[in-house]
Amino acid sequence: MEIVIDIEGGEPLFAQLIAQIKFAVSNGSVNPGDPLPSIRQLANDLDINNKTVAKAYKLLERDSVIQAKGYRGTFIHPEAKQNCDIDLSAWAKERLNTTITELKDAGITDSEIRIAFAELMNNRD
Amino acid sequence: MWNDNILYLAFIVQIFVISVYFPSAIVSQMRRVIEKCPPKEFPKLYPVSMESIYRWIKIYQVANYVVMLFGFYIVIHAAVTGVEQMLGLKTPLVIFGYFMLQYLPMLLLEFTNVKYMKKMREANQKTKRKADLTRRKLSDYIDSKWVWITLFSHFVFVGVVIHFMYNPFDGFGGLTNLLIVFLTDLFFVSMIAWRIYSKRRDPYQAKEDRYRVISNIAKGMFVTINLIIVFVSFTFINKAYGSPAIKDIGMVVYFIILAIISLRSMLIDVNDVNFDVYRDEQSKTLNT
């Protein structure tokens, strides 16, 4: 299975990688338990930064599409196929949209929402 | 005397194989590629001007020619003066030094190749990049029999070292020999791993061609590891029980075999390579 990324495409590289790997899982090109290339191998093959691939892998692991097994490497998650359909970013957007609508209905301005959001994000950990 | 003659003959074969046969085979391979893939139709294959390419070929040929002449000078000097040691120095040192010298043009070629590939990558206009979603591993490139052969030869080598630890000869290094072999193995294995996992040197190279190149290199390195073991074991046995003259001949034969194995991996059948990847997009469309 070959993946293709467009380095000048509008979408961020890590997002393209996530989409390609999820697509490969959905259409059965890769199966649960299949080993994935190491971060370095994939980054070298695509001639992109290791951190980009690491970020994509981290998010895929969070979504339980892949699983890291220490020194043995990274593998496709046993429930990857079902988990591919779960889009946490879309869910986050939806939740934020509902909250923003509620806040705006209460009369809070856009800049107040932005400031509050930035403050909350900056004060985390 | 007959020992000397065999040594000179073997040395001439070494000169011919490394400084004449392989260089001319490599140059004719380059010419065949240029003939098969003219720059107009395959511009991606030539990131530099043809004048530069022909200049590099000339430099490579001249370098080999000079090394070859020096080799013949060594043989003639030894034969005419009849000195016991080549060039009045220690013969094994001269043989080894000359072997290293013979590889200098090859190093020059490799260095030029690295620069060439860098230019190729810089000229690459493609914004789309491809990668395989499968993990590469050594067993994809090399038959497991080579791993077993290597393990076996190391096992035998440990036996040879232990034997000479109990029956040492003058200058025997003991366990240091195992350490040196281990470090050599480490070097070769890192080189193979580097070729398997490193960035693509040629951005256009077809997947199957890359596989073939890496596979050839890996096989060559495994054979080299085993040859080193055989040669070092032979040196020990010869030093303890044989004669120095046979050791010199053995060294030359070893270098010839080593050169044949390492340089043969540089020669490819031009018809097996997928050159279509180097065509310009326009002629690619016309071809399909």
Chai-1 contact restraints between the chains, C-beta under 6 A:
chainA,res_idxA,chainB,res_idxB,connection_type,confidence,min_distance_angstrom,max_distance_angstrom,comment,restraint_id
A,M1,B,L133,contact,1.0,0.0,6.0,A-B,restraint_1
A,E2,B,K130,contact,1.0,0.0,6.0,A-B,restraint_2
A,E2,B,D132,contact,1.0,0.0,6.0,A-B,restraint_3
A,I3,B,A131,contact,1.0,0.0,6.0,A-B,restraint_4
A,I3,B,L133,contact,1.0,0.0,6.0,A-B,restraint_5
A,V4,B,K128,contact,1.0,0.0,6.0,A-B,restraint_6
A,V4,B,K130,contact,1.0,0.0,6.0,A-B,restraint_7
A,I5,B,R129,contact,1.0,0.0,6.0,A-B,restraint_8
A,D6,B,T127,contact,1.0,0.0,6.0,A-B,restraint_9
A,D6,B,K128,contact,1.0,0.0,6.0,A-B,restraint_10
A,I7,B,T127,contact,1.0,0.0,6.0,A-B,restraint_11
A,E8,B,T127,contact,1.0,0.0,6.0,A-B,restraint_12
A,A24,B,L133,contact,1.0,0.0,6.0,A-B,restraint_13
A,V30,B,L133,contact,1.0,0.0,6.0,A-B,restraint_14
A,P35,B,R135,contact,1.0,0.0,6.0,A-B,restraint_15
A,P37,B,R135,contact,1.0,0.0,6.0,A-B,restraint_16
A,Q41,B,Y197,contact,1.0,0.0,6.0,A-B,restraint_17
A,L42,B,A131,contact,1.0,0.0,6.0,A-B,restraint_18
A,N44,B,K199,contact,1.0,0.0,6.0,A-B,restraint_19
A,D45,B,A131,contact,1.0,0.0,6.0,A-B,restraint_20
A,L46,B,R129,contact,1.0,0.0,6.0,A-B,restraint_21
A,L46,B,A131,contact,1.0,0.0,6.0,A-B,restraint_22
